[in-house]
């Protein structure tokens, strides 16, 4: 498990954190077509990071849930680190 404070852009990461906020869902059009996206704020004992939720994941998670992201992709977006599922990542709730 990696602490959020140690994450760097352009790397895969496995983290466990609690969702502390979720933005409103918005409609976007990408090169893959239309989809919905929302930004969730994740927090662990070392820091916070934005998690990008796409499609059905925008409705699947809520504030207060603890999640584990396995093999997520960390990137720098407009000067801030974000994590997403990338091509091989998964997300699941932690009891």
For each residue, the residues with C-beta under 8 A, 3 or more apart:
1: 14 15 16
2: 6 7 13 14 15
3: 6 7 15 44 45 46 47
4: 7 15 17 42 43 44 46 47 48 49
5: 46 47
6: 2 3 46
7: 2 3 4 11 13 15 49 74 81 83
8: 11 74 81
9: 74 75 76 81
10: 74 75 76
11: 7 8 73 74
12: 71 72 73 74 86 88 89
13: 2 7 69 71 72 73 74 83
14: 1 2 68 69 70 71 72
15: 1 2 3 4 7 42 44 49 68 69 72 83
16: 1 44 66 67 68 69 94
17: 4 42 43 44 49 66 67 69
18: 42 43 44 64 65 66 67
19: 22 40 41 42 51 61 62 63 64 65 66 67
20: 41 42 43 48 63
21: 40 41 63
22: 19 38 39 40 41 53 61 62 63
23: 26 38 39 40
24: 38
25: 36 37 38 58 59
26: 23 36 37 38
27: 34 35 36
28: 34 35 36 37
29: 33 34 35
30: 33 35
31:
32: 35
33: 29 30
34: 27 28 29
35: 27 28 29 30 32 54 55
36: 25 26 27 28 54 55 58
37: 25 26 28 52 53 54 58
38: 22 23 24 25 26 52 53 58
39: 22 23 50 51 52 53 82
40: 19 21 22 23 50 51 52 53 61
41: 19 20 21 22 48 49 50 51
42: 4 15 17 18 19 20 48 49 50 51 67 69 83
43: 4 17 18 20 47 48
44: 3 4 15 16 17 18 47
45: 3
46: 3 4 5 6
47: 3 4 5 43 44
48: 4 20 41 42 43
49: 4 7 15 17 41 42 74 81 82 83
50: 39 40 41 42 77 80 81 82 83
51: 19 39 40 41 42 67 69 72 82 83 84 91
52: 37 38 39 40 82 83 84
53: 22 37 38 39 40 57 58 60 61
54: 35 36 37 57 58 84 85
55: 35 36 58
56: 59 60
57: 53 54 60 61 85 91
58: 25 36 37 38 53 54 55
59: 25 56
60: 53 56 57
61: 19 22 40 53 57 65 67 91 93
62: 19 22 65
63: 19 20 21 22
64: 18 19
65: 18 19 61 62 93
66: 16 17 18 19 93 94
67: 16 17 18 19 42 51 61 91 92 93 94
68: 14 15 16 91 92 93 94
69: 13 14 15 16 17 42 51 72 83 85 89 90 91
70: 14 89 90 91 92
71: 12 13 14 86 88 89 90
72: 12 13 14 15 51 69 83 84 85 86 89 91
73: 11 12 13 83 84 85 86 87 89
74: 7 8 9 10 11 12 13 49 81 82 83
75: 9 10 81 82 83 84
76: 9 10 79 80 81 82
77: 50 80 81 82
78:
79: 76
80: 50 76 77
81: 7 8 9 49 50 74 75 76 77
82: 39 49 50 51 52 74 75 76 77
83: 7 13 15 42 49 50 51 52 69 72 73 74 75
84: 51 52 54 72 73 75 89
85: 54 57 69 72 73 89 90 91
86: 12 71 72 73 89
87: 73
88: 12 71
89: 12 69 70 71 72 73 84 85 86
90: 69 70 71 85
91: 51 57 61 67 68 69 70 72 85
92: 67 68 70
93: 61 65 66 67 68
94: 16 66 67 68
95:
